[in-house]
Amino acid sequence: MITVYPYESLGRADHGWLKTRYHFSFSDYLNRHRMNFGRLRVINDDKIKAGSGFDMHRHENMEIITFVRSGAITHQDTKGNEGRTEAGNVQVMSAGTGIYHSEFNLENEDTTLFQIWIMPKSKGIEPRWETAQFSNRKANGSLPLLVSGRKEDQDDGALYIHQDASISGGLIDKGKQITHPIKHQAYMIISEGEIEILGHALKKGDGIEIIDEDSVSFTALSDAEVILIDVPA
């Protein structure tokens, strides 16, 4: 079963330096029917102006994943981690027992990104941060794996999170069909372009819930980029 959430129906905020759309309740946007999707708590579609960003602030007991779509984001935290994540690449922060961090767009252009929060399988873990480059993001049959809760997937370059979940994503050429397996239930985001799934035409920014399916098949109606988040119910 699938449920489509058009970009226009999402929550929104405009802070001047930050324009965002919320797939789930967040900050001042409250939608009691959209609190989470299983262990997936947050998807924010952010656009951050050049020279702006999030000042130092605290998180705890959450797996926070950032997929940069354009530009770059620069991270610093109170554990001594710092780094810059460019478009097409991903960073992961396990907030665990608590960590303060900042995220700034130090570029000369706007940065766009998806901020994704997944509830961890256990609380009180040691905070950590890492970033990775994904040079081969072309989808071939299925979407490339980016993030995983399976430690063995780290050998293949996936970033680790403390949850039996995964995030896959890639670039899809126009006309190409993709079939991707689903372990639990999945939430897809169209990062760029347009796709067709079960008779639904989806465009940039749209989201889609997929439940009670062991795979999902879709076709790119244009050159596209798709992110798929597979999480326990």
N, C-alpha and C positions, 0 to 999 in steps of 0.2 A: 504494500500500500504506500502511496506517495501523497504528500501534501506540499503544495507550492506556496511560497511566501514571496510575492513580488517585492522588488526593491522599494516601490512607492508605498507599500504598506508597513514598512519597518519603522521603528522608533527613530527619532532624530534629535540632534542638538547642533547648535551653531554658536561656538564661543569666540568666533573671529579667527583666532589662530588655529582652532581645531573645528573641523566639520565632521560629523560622524553619523552613521546609521547603526541602530541596535537591532540585532536579530532576537535578543532576549532582554528582559527587564534589566536595566542598569542605570545607576546614578539617579537622575531625576525622572527617567522614563520608567513608569510602572505599568506593566500589563500582567495581571494575575493569571492569564491564560498562556503566558510566554515566559515562565520563570526559568526553564531549563529544558534540555532534551536528554533524558537519562543523566549520565554523569557530565554531560556538556553543559556548562553554566553560562558562558559568555561567548558571543561573536560580535565584535565591534568592527565596522568598516570605517577606518579612520583616514582623514586627509589632514596632514599637519603642515602648516606653513613653514617656509624656510626660516631658519633661525629661531624656531619655537619648539616647545616640547613640554613634557611632564616633569615638573620639579621632583626632588627627592620625596618619596612617599613609601608607606609600609604595606606589605602583603604578608599573609601567612596561610599555610595549608591549602595551597592551590598550585596547579601546574599551569604556567602561563606561557603560551606559545605565540610568537610573532612571526607572521609571514609577510615579508616586505614585497610590495607589488611594484613600486617605482620609488626612485630616490634611495635613501638610506636612513638608518636610525642608529644613533650612538648611545650605548648603554654604560652606566656606572652603577655600582652598588657598594654597600657597606661591608661586603666580604672581600673587597679588593678586586673584583672582576670589572673589566672594562673592554669594550670592543665595538666595532662598527659592522652592521649587517646590511648588505646591499640588496637591491631588487633581485627577486628570484631565490633569495636565501632565507634561512630560518634561524631564529634564536629560541631557546627554551630556558625558563627560569623556574626551578622548584622552590617555592617560597617557604615550605616546611615550617620550622619553628619561628620564622620571622626574618624578614630582610627588607631593608630600605633600598630603593633604587630610583634612578632617573632615566628618562628616555628622551633624547633630543634629536631634532632634525637640524644638523649643522651644515646641511647642503645649501646650494644656491637655487634650489627648486623645491616645490612641494614634495612631500613624501606621502605615499599611500600604502596602507598596510591593513591586514586582518589581525586583530588581537583576539586570541582564543584562550579561554580558561576551561580547564578540565579538572574536576574534583579528584584528588588523589585517592588511592586505595587504602592508605594509612596516613595518619597525622603524625606530626612531630619529627619529620625527617630532617636531615641536615640540608640547609639551603645550598643551592648550586645554580650555576649559569653556564651555558655554552652556546656557541653559534657554529653554523656549518654552511659551506658553499655547496650548491647542487648544480654542477656544470652541465649534466645531461638530464634535462627535464622534459625531453620529448616522450610523450606517451606512446607505447607500442603494445597494443593488446589490452594492457591495464595501466593504471596510473602509477608513476614511480613513488616508492615509499620514502617519506621524509622524516616521520616521527613515529616511535613505537615504544610500547611498554614491555616488549620482549627483548631481553638483554642480548640474545643471539643476533638480533637485527642490527646491533651496533657494528658488528663486523662488516656489514654491507653499507655502512655510512649513515644509518638512521640515528637521529637524536633520541635520547632516552627520556621517558617520562614515567612517573610512578603511578601507572594505571594500565589496566589491560585494555588499551585503546591504541589507535593508530591514526595518523594523518598522512594522506597521500595526495599528490598533486602534480600536474604537469601540463605541458603545452600540447595541443591537439590540432593537427592540420585539418583544414576544411574538408568535409566529406568522410573523414575517418570515423569508424565506429569503435567504441571502447566498451569492454565488458569487465567490470571490476567486482571481485568477491567482497562479500559483507559478512563479518563474523558475528556482530551484535545487531546494531542498527546504525544508520548512517545519516549524516547531514551534509549536503553538498552545497557549495557556493560557486557561483559563476564569477570568476575573477575578471575575465575578458571574453569578448565575443558572444556567440549564441550557440546553444545546443538544442537538440530535440530529444525528449525522453517520454516514452509512452504517450505520444500524441501531444505533449506539452512543449511549446517553444519557450525556452528560457533565455534571458538576456543578462548582460553584465549587472551584477549586484543582487540578482535573485537568489533565494535560498530554497532548499527542498528537503523535507524529511522523508526518509525511506525506512519503513519498518516491515517486519515479517517477510523479508526477502533475503535470499542467500547470495544475490548478486544484483548488479544494476547495469543496464546497457543503455548507451546513448550515442548520438551521432552529432558531430560538430557541423553546424550550419554555416560557420565561418571559422577562420583560425581562432582558436579559443584557449582559455586556461581555466581549469577546474580544480577545486580543492574538495576532498572528501574526508570527513571526520567520522571514524568508526568507533563508537563508544558503547559501553554496557548500558542497559536500560536502567 
